[in-house]
């Protein structure tokens, strides 16, 4: 069985779901790791810088009033002690602004940091991003040295350090890039267990599909090997139980059908011998009916007619039983089809031009079973004469590789609800037509004979009224 490709089949959805879970897991882990590492890097750099700056500010020997030049020299010394890189140091004392750079005031320092620095003796710090660059800003107030006349109180002088954090930011960016670069390999690694998991899940589904196809082809003994105790294994066991029950039911139906066919065949065979005797007696009585009393003669003719119908029914039943038993065979010969149809019509005395109009061009030859084709034509013409109105037209022609025979009447046609059932056995429920005098098996036998020829027979209504039966048989 050829496997159809499904772009969004169950395997694809399972693999995508597995990869999605793996991607979410990788992303979540990378995000948490990034957050933790980023905080660790920044906090370590921040703590080191704040502690070192506080230490340097604590070593200053501040005396009031503040001298600009000596303060500037102190700021240069502190800036050189910056770790892990030099600091930019600023000092503010009232209106006095001094720095270790060419600019006395830094644009990175915020009013918020200045406000907090004025309100505490321990200083404060703040991370600021300016023009895409991260900075750590530190504010530490200078205190008076403990000693005679000094008690460690704030002097009003506040020192600020601006630390460039671009190095730490590069480390963080490198970490992000590494995390991004590791996603694809992680997904590639996750694809292997995804395919293995999808294969293990889909194997029972594929087995179930193959088993269903096998049962659809009539292999009712198909079973699935059930392993494990999961839901798929339970499904396989349920399928096996259902298949076993179906096999038992179908076997019982087949046995019942075989018994019914055998019964019909046996009854038909058993009836042939007494019917043959009854037909012989009725033929003798028919010959003498003219010399009998009128009522007796009518009874004799009635018995003779009904006996003939019963004989036809028995013959039809035996023919149907042969079809059911697959015992019917074709014995083909190359024949002139038009001549074959004329013999069929002539043998049944259907030669009245007011009743029958043949349209049989000569020269059409085909390989047919003459006896079975005779039954097909006779059943269709007889059905048209009984249920339709004359004239009945028998038309023969070819259509490409097909031999086509049409039998049409001028009757009321076939009711639309009856059309799908005209070839059913014993179907006579047609209120638009007279009650059938046949067995109800003629059209069913016609269809079986056409099928033996690998052809088709269709019933339809003519646009101008009447029924038409079309037989198509390969040339």
N, C-alpha and C positions, 0 to 999 in steps of 0.2 A: 504494500500500500504506500503510495507516494505521500510524503509528508508535505503539507501546505505550510508555506512561510507566513507567519503572522507577525508583522512589525511590532504590534502591541499585545502579543500573546501573554499567557500566564508566566512563561519563563522570563520574558522581558520585564514584566511588572515585578516579579519576585526579585530579580537581580537589581533592578532600579531601586526597589524598596530597601534592599540590603545595603546598596551603596549609599542611599540617602541617610540611612541610620548611621553608617560608618562616617559619612561626611559630617553629619551633625555631631557625632561623638568626637571626631577629630577637631572640628571647629570649636566645640565647647571646651575641650581639653586645651587647645591652643590659646583660646581666649583667656581661660583661667590662669594658664601658665604665664602668658604674656602679662596679665595684670599683676600677678604676684612678683614676677621678675622685674617688671618696670618699677613697681613700688619699692622693691628691695634696692634696685640700682639708685633710684632717686633719693630714697631715704638715707642710704649709706653716704652718698655724696653730700647730701644736705646736712646730715649730722656731723660729718667730718668738717665741712666748711664752717658751720655755725660754731662748733666747739673751738676750732682753731682761731676764728675771728674774735670770739669772746676772750680767748686766752691772750691774744695780742692786744686787745683793747685794755685788758686788765693790767698789762705790763706798763701801760703809759703812766708817766708821772705828770699828772695834770695839775697845773697851778693857775689860780685865777689872779688877775684877768688873763684870758687866753691870748697868746702871742701868735699872729698869723704865720710867720716864717717858721717858728719852731713847730707849730702844728703841721705845717706842710711837710716838713722833714719827717715828722713821725708818720704821716700818712704814706710817704714813699717807702719807709721801712716796713710798715705793715703790708703794703701791696706786694713787696718782694717775698714776704713769707707765705703768700697764698698757695694753697694746695687744693687740687692737684695742678692748678695753673694760676698765674698771677691774678690778683684781684684788682678791681677798680674801686678805690676807697674815696669816700666823700665824708665831709664833716660839716655840721650845721650848728651854729651857736648864735642864736638870735638872728640878726641880719647878716652875720658873717657866714660866707660860703667858701670852703676850701676843698680841693680834691687833689688826687695823685695824677690826674690827667689834665689835658688842656682845657676841659670844660668844667667849670665849677659846680654845675648842677647836672644830674643825670635825669633823662626823660623816662628811665625805667622805674625809678622810685615813685611809688603811688602815695597819694594823700592818706590812704588807709594805713599804710605801713608807718608813715610819719606820726599819725595820730596814736597808733598803738605803742610806738617807741616812747612817746612822751608820757605815757601812762604807766610804765613799768620800769623796774630797775634791772630786769633780766633780759630785756631786748625782745625782738620778734623777727620773724622771717616770712617771706612770701615768694611763691613761684609765679613768674610773669612771662608771658609770651609776647614778644615785640617784633613785628615784621617777620614773623615765622621763626624767630629764634627764641629758645627757652633760656630764661635767666633765673637765678636764685638771688633774691635781694635780702640782705641781713641788716638789721638796725640794732645797735647796742649803745645804750647811754654810758657816758664816761662818769665814773664816781670819784668822789674825793677819797684819797688814801686815808685809812684810819691812822690817827696820830694826834698830836697836840692840836686842838682846834679843828680837827676833821673827824667825821664819824661815818664815812662811806655814803654820804647822801649824794643825790644827782647834782651834777654841776651845771646842767642845762646844755651841755655839749653832747651831741649825738653823732656817732660815727656809723656810716653805711658802707657796706661792701656789696658790689655787684659781681656775681660769678657767672661766667658764660657756661651754660649746661649743654652746649652743642655736642661735646664729646659723648656725654651720657645719652643724648638723643640719638646720635649715630649708632651707639650700641643697641639702643632700643629698636631703631629702624632695621638694623641688621638682624635682630632677633625676629622681628615681624617678617622680614623677607625669608628667613630660614623656615619659619612656620608655614608661610605660603608655599615655599618650594617643597615642603614635606607632605603637602596635602595630596598631590597627584601620586607619588609613590605609595602613600598610605592607601589611597583608593585602589591602586593597582594591586596591592597586596590583598586588600579586602575583596577584590573581584574573584579571587580563587575560591575562598570559602563560600562566596555568594553563588558561584556556579555549582559547587559541590552540593550546597543546600538546595538549590533549585532542582538539580538533577534528582536528589533523593526524594523531593516532594513530588516532582512531576512523573517519576517512573510509575507509581501506581495509577496516575491519571492516564498516562499513555497506554498502560496495560488495559485499563478500563475502556478506553476508546477503541483499541484493537479488538477487545472482546465484544464490544457493542457492534462493531462492523461485522465481525464474524457471525454473530447471532442474526444480524440483518440479512446475511447471505444464507441463512438457514442452518448454520452450524450450531445447533442448540446445545451440544455437549461442551461448549466453550466454558472454561472456568479460569479464574484469576488466582494466582498464588498469593495468599494473604500472609504477611509477616508482621510481627509486632502486635502492639495493643493500642495503637493510636487511632485517630478518627479515620484515616485513610484505610487502615487495616479493617476497621469495622465496616467501612463502605465496601471493600472488596468482599468481605464475608456476606454482607447483605446482597450484593450482586450475585454471588454464587448461589445463595439460597433462592433468590428470585429466578435465576436461570434454571436451577434444578426443578423448581415448581412449574415453570413454563414448559420445560422439556416434558415433564410428566403430563401436563395438560394437553400439549400438542400431540404427544404419542397416543393419548386416549382418544383425542378427536380423530386422529388418523385411523386408529383401529375402528372407531365407530363409522367413519366414512367408508373404510374398506368393507365393513360388514354390510353397510347400506348398498354399496355398489354390487357386492356379491349377491345380496338378496335380490336386487332388481334383475341382475343377470340370471340368477337361478330361476326366478319366477318367470322371466321371459322365455327361458329355455323350456321350462316345464309346460308353459302355455302353448308353445308352438305345435306340439303334437296334437293335442285335442282341437286346437283351432284349425289345423289342417283338415282334420276330419269334419269339423263343423262347416268349413268352407266347401268341402266336397258335397256335403249333404245339401247346403243351401243352394249350390249351383243346380243340383238335380231338382230341388223344389222350385227354383226360379223357372226352369224349363217347363214344369207342369203347372205353374201358377195360373196360366190362362184357362186351364180346364177345371180349376177349383172354384168353390163358392167365393163371391166377391170379398166377404170379410176374411175368409181364410187366406185368400190370395194376398190381401193387404198385409195380414200378419206375417205371411211368409216373406214378402218383399222387405218388410221392416226388419225381420230377423236377419235376412241376408245382408242388408245395408249395415246394421249395427255390428254384425260379425266381421264384415270387411273393415269397419273402423277399428274394431278391437285388434284385428290382425295387423293393421297399419301401426297402431299404438305399440304392439309388442315388437314389431320390427324397429320402430324408432327407439324404444327403450334398449333394445339390444345394441343398436348403433351407438347410443349415448354411453352405454356401459363400456363399449370398446374404446371410446374416446377417453373416458375417465381412467381406464386401466392402461392408457398409453399403448394400446395394442393396435390402434388404427395406423395403417401404412399407406403410402402413395405408390401406385404402379403407373408411372408416367409414360407417355408416348407423344411423339410429335404429331399433332393433329391439325386439320383445318378447322378452326374454331367456329366459323360460320356454319359449316356443314354439321358439326357436332350439335350446335344449338338447334338447327332445323330438324335433325333426327329426334332430339328431345321433344320438340313441339309436335312433331308428326306422330310419335309413339303414344302421345296422350290426346291425340285428336284435337289439338289446339290449332286449327287451320282456318277457322272462320275469319275473314278479313275485317268483319265488323267487330270482332272480339279482340283480335290480336293484330298488331302492325309490326312486323319484323324489319329492322334496319341493319342488315347483316352484309357488309361489303365482303367480297371474296378475297382470297389471297392472304388472309391473316393466319399465320401458323404459330403455334406455341407448344411447349411441352406441358401437358396436363395429364391428370388421371381422368380418363374419359368417364368412368362410372361416377366418380365423386363430382366432377363438373356437371354431369347430367343431373345429379341430385340438387346441386346448387341452383341451376337454372329452373328446374321443375318446381322447387319449393318457392322461389321468388315469383315466378309467373303464376303458380297456383294461388299463392297468397294474394297477389294483385287481383286475380279474377274473382276470388271469394270475397275480398273486403273492399275492393275499389269499384270503379265503374269503367266500362270499356269506352274506347279501345285502350288496350294495354300495349305499350310500346317496348319492344326489346331492341336495344341499340348496342352495337359492337364497334369499338374503335381502339386505337392505340394512343398512348400519351407518353412519349419518350420511351423509357424501358418498361412501361406498364401496359398490360392488357386490361382494358376497361369494358365492363359489361353493365349496362344500365337497364333496369326494369321499372317503368313508370306507369301509373294509372291516372284516371281522371276522377277519382273519388274525392271524398271530403278531406283527405289528408290524415295525418297522425297528430293527435293532440300533443302539445309541447310537453306536458307532464308524463306522457307515455313514451316519448322518443327514447329516453335513456334506458327503457326496459324492454324494448321490442325483441331483443335477442335473449331475454331471460327465459329459462325453461318454464313451461306451463303458464306463461303470462298471457292473460286474455282480458285484462281489465281495461278495455277500450270502449267507453260508452258511445263513441262516435261511429263505431262500426257494428256490423251484424255479429251475432254470436258465432264464434268459430265452430266449424264442424270438424276441424283437425284435432291433432293430439296436443297441440301447444308446444311441440318440440321441433317443428319444422325449421323455424328461423335459427334456433340454437344449433341444430345439426348443420345448417348452412354455414353459420359462422365457424364451426369447428372444421368443416371441410375447407373453407377458404384459408384458415390458419395453417392447415397442413400444407397448402400451396405457398405459404409465407406471404399471404396477401391480407387484404382488409376488406370488410364489408361495412357500409355506412347506410343509415336510414335518414331521410330528410324529407322536407315538403317542397314541392315546386312552387315558384312564385305565382303561377297561374292556376294553382290548385292541383291536388293529387299528391300521392306519395311517390318517392323515387328511391330505389335501392341501388347503390353503386358498388360493384365488386372490382377491386384492383388486384391483379395477380402479376408478378414479375414475368416478363416474356422469357 
